[in-house]
Amino acid sequence: GSVKGWEACSSVLEYDDRNLENPTIPLLGKLVMAGTRVLVYSGDQDSIIPLTGTRTLVNNLATSLKL
């Protein structure tokens, strides 16, 4: 069969649906521009925030900050 929908399969981290749409790029951009060192990490066991999503976020941030 095909996948009909997606949902978190674990409640261990208790993701809050209100936070799923918070834009991360502007927040990280402000931190970077203020001189704050930022580590963006993706574990290999989290399917909610996969490595590809983190790469996209960092690439978009670098583009928007002209880095």
Backbone bond lengths (Angstrom), bond angles and torsions (degrees), N, CA, C in turn:
res aa  C-N    CA-C-N  psi(-1)  N-CA   C-N-CA  omega(-1)  CA-C   N-CA-C  phi
1 G - - - 1.429 - - 1.521 111.07 -
2 S 1.278 113.92 178.52 1.465 120.33 178.77 1.523 110.27 -110.48
3 V 1.304 115.18 160.34 1.460 121.11 179.77 1.522 108.62 -76.29
4 K 1.318 116.73 125.53 1.466 121.53 -178.64 1.523 112.26 -92.59
5 G 1.308 116.70 -29.46 1.461 119.82 -178.59 1.511 109.80 -164.27
6 W 1.301 116.12 168.62 1.456 121.10 -178.27 1.512 108.69 -121.26
7 E 1.312 116.22 142.90 1.459 121.12 172.85 1.519 108.99 -155.38
8 A 1.329 115.35 155.35 1.467 120.42 178.66 1.523 108.44 -65.22
9 C 1.312 116.75 135.91 1.463 119.89 -177.93 1.523 111.97 -97.33
10 S 1.307 117.71 2.75 1.454 121.60 -179.57 1.517 109.71 -139.70
11 S 1.316 115.43 138.47 1.468 119.43 177.11 1.525 111.18 -102.17
12 V 1.329 116.82 9.94 1.462 120.96 -177.58 1.524 111.10 -58.16
13 L 1.331 117.41 -42.51 1.458 120.89 -177.42 1.518 113.22 -88.29
14 E 1.317 116.98 -11.98 1.461 122.47 178.00 1.526 112.11 49.36
15 Y 1.318 116.42 60.78 1.459 121.31 176.23 1.522 109.05 -60.58
16 D 1.304 116.69 136.50 1.461 122.75 179.45 1.525 108.12 -98.74
17 D 1.321 116.69 119.22 1.465 120.82 -177.52 1.526 112.60 -55.84
18 R 1.325 118.23 -28.15 1.469 120.88 179.60 1.523 111.76 -66.77
19 N 1.327 117.26 -21.89 1.464 121.08 -178.28 1.527 113.40 -92.82
20 L 1.316 117.58 -7.98 1.459 119.94 -176.16 1.519 112.81 -67.55
21 E 1.316 117.54 -25.92 1.458 120.68 -177.32 1.527 113.05 -103.54
22 N 1.333 118.15 6.55 1.464 120.56 177.71 1.522 109.23 -69.68
23 P 1.323 117.24 123.13 1.466 118.80 179.81 1.526 111.27 -70.47
24 T 1.302 116.17 124.59 1.459 121.78 -177.15 1.519 112.13 -88.63
25 I 1.314 117.38 -32.76 1.461 120.86 -175.22 1.531 112.47 -58.45
26 P 1.347 120.19 -47.68 1.471 118.75 179.63 1.532 113.00 -61.61
27 L 1.323 117.21 -38.72 1.466 120.68 179.50 1.523 110.65 -64.87
28 L 1.320 116.94 -48.66 1.464 119.74 178.70 1.519 111.12 -63.96
29 G 1.324 116.79 -37.81 1.463 120.73 178.17 1.516 111.81 -60.00
30 K 1.333 117.07 -42.75 1.471 120.91 178.47 1.521 110.87 -63.49
31 L 1.326 116.28 -41.10 1.464 119.80 178.96 1.527 110.94 -63.92
32 V 1.332 116.46 -46.37 1.467 120.80 -179.29 1.524 110.66 -63.04
33 M 1.327 116.75 -45.22 1.465 120.47 -178.75 1.530 111.93 -66.24
34 A 1.338 117.02 -24.18 1.463 121.19 177.17 1.530 111.44 -83.80
35 G 1.336 116.56 -0.63 1.458 119.94 178.45 1.514 114.43 89.60
36 T 1.320 117.02 8.56 1.460 121.08 178.86 1.523 109.27 -80.04
37 R 1.312 115.88 130.00 1.461 119.86 176.72 1.523 108.07 -76.76
38 V 1.318 116.43 132.72 1.459 122.23 -174.86 1.521 109.32 -125.16
39 L 1.320 116.27 132.96 1.460 121.93 174.01 1.521 107.67 -108.94
40 V 1.315 116.39 122.86 1.462 121.53 176.24 1.517 106.17 -108.07
41 Y 1.319 116.62 117.84 1.458 121.74 -172.13 1.519 110.24 -124.25
42 S 1.306 116.14 139.73 1.460 122.22 171.98 1.513 108.16 -125.43
43 G 1.304 115.63 123.90 1.452 119.42 173.23 1.521 109.18 -78.56
44 D 1.309 116.58 168.37 1.463 119.13 -179.41 1.523 112.50 -94.41
45 Q 1.320 117.67 4.74 1.457 120.51 -178.35 1.522 113.41 -112.89
46 D 1.307 118.74 1.89 1.465 121.94 -175.98 1.522 109.75 -104.07
47 S 1.320 116.09 105.54 1.468 119.18 -178.69 1.518 112.16 -81.88
48 I 1.325 117.78 -9.75 1.458 120.36 178.93 1.529 109.91 -77.43
49 I 1.320 117.20 -39.00 1.464 121.66 176.63 1.523 107.19 -123.29
50 P 1.323 118.49 83.88 1.456 120.21 -177.29 1.527 111.87 -76.70
51 L 1.304 115.31 166.96 1.466 121.78 179.21 1.523 111.62 -54.74
52 T 1.318 117.48 -39.92 1.464 119.67 -178.56 1.524 111.34 -63.78
53 G 1.319 117.47 -35.62 1.466 120.69 176.87 1.515 111.62 -66.70
54 T 1.320 116.29 -39.07 1.460 120.59 178.52 1.524 110.56 -67.23
55 R 1.318 117.09 -41.32 1.473 120.24 177.40 1.524 110.83 -61.11
56 T 1.315 116.67 -42.43 1.463 120.79 178.87 1.517 110.39 -62.76
57 L 1.329 117.32 -44.24 1.462 121.54 179.50 1.525 110.67 -59.58
58 V 1.328 116.90 -48.29 1.467 120.96 -177.73 1.530 110.83 -66.14
59 N 1.315 117.57 -41.48 1.471 120.15 177.82 1.523 111.20 -63.70
60 N 1.334 117.32 -42.53 1.466 120.70 177.87 1.524 111.16 -64.05
61 L 1.322 116.70 -39.03 1.463 120.97 178.35 1.528 110.30 -63.88
62 A 1.323 116.34 -47.25 1.466 120.20 179.95 1.526 110.96 -61.13
63 T 1.309 116.98 -39.38 1.465 120.88 178.68 1.522 110.79 -65.91
64 S 1.332 116.71 -45.87 1.468 119.66 -177.61 1.527 112.33 -67.39
65 L 1.341 117.53 -28.39 1.467 121.35 178.98 1.525 111.75 -93.60
66 K 1.323 116.07 0.80 1.469 122.32 -178.45 1.531 111.61 56.94
67 L 1.319 115.71 44.85 1.471 121.63 178.78 1.514 110.43 -93.80
